[in-house]
Amino acid sequence: MDNQPVKIELSNKPKTEIVDMETKENINDRDNINNNSNNKRKIIIIIIIIIVIIIIAFIFILLFAILKVHKDKKIPIIIDVDEGGDDMIAYTIANNSQKYDILGITTMSPEYYVDKVADIWLKFLKYMDFDAKFYIGEDHPLVRQTSPAVFSHNYGIEFPNTTKTAESKNAVDFMYDTIKNSNKKVTLFLLAPLTNFAKVIQRDKTIIKNIKEIIIMGGCKKEGNMEMNPHAEYNIYSDAEAANIVFNCGANIKVLGTDVTHKVEFTNEIFEKYRTMNTKSSNLTYFAMKGNYETWGDYYLHDPVTVLYHLNNNIIKFKKYYANVNTTNPDVNGTNYGTIDFVLPINDIKSNIEYSESIDLEEYWKTFDKYIKKY
Ligand SMILES: [Ca+2]
């Protein structure tokens, strides 16, 4: 037997170094694993952030789309007013219904106090917290030199002062440009003498192709409200020439006159209901009725019937007529100026308006309450 000792070859490297190297490799491996794990975590976090951003963006786009559809569903309208408390109630009902995209409020007022009308409307809008643009228009009728207008600012409410001013654009220019450029047909509520819109028609009759409907408070068959001509109603009597231009413009026109507004009786029970209902709109209604009574001796609120009818078609029944407004002797009291001849459309006579023939008072009050209670 060869007794030579077994030769053990030892590595040149010291043992500790080998261990250190192994440890380093392990650490490197672990670091790599950790780094990989961290990278994966970062990627996951980035993916989650991207997904959250996409979800938020999607929600915003969806909300925007819903709001746009909601706005598109609204009916674009312009309301032409004077200083009456009933004009303000009509506006309030339109606003409270949330069914309209109110493009602007316009006014004309004869007797040269159009600025006063703008002032009281801006204060009213502030009192009600309504956000609307107000445009001042014509300050005298088309032809006549005098007018029956009386500024009766008895609202029973002290409207607050406001720094808000009327828009610089003239009401006629605003009406014309807005209707012409609207991508949806515009509905007009005309609650005052018809001078502003008559001026629009005089400028360009083709504008009516972009009008859906014109709803006018004015006129009467029998019972008017003018001392100078008991068969005439104020809005038509104030500018009969303008009324004829508007009636014959070819648009779809509904006219609601005093024959129906005088049927709306305000009993003590109704008066008390609005006194105690305790909404801003009911306060306005109560004080407008009270103001009317103290100034004119009646509670009539003429203008709200236009918006109420538009919100609930069951309130008014109409009949088609060819309506011609008498324009002779514009500045002579006691003549037929401002009286409407209603002719039934037969043979060659074509109707130019639909006139209010009857009113359903139960539907009227139901609809009135619905929108006055809201706010
Ligand atoms: Ca009015």
Residues whose N, C-alpha, C, O or C-beta is under 5 A from the ligand:
A	BS01	CA	D82 G84 D87 L191 A192 D303
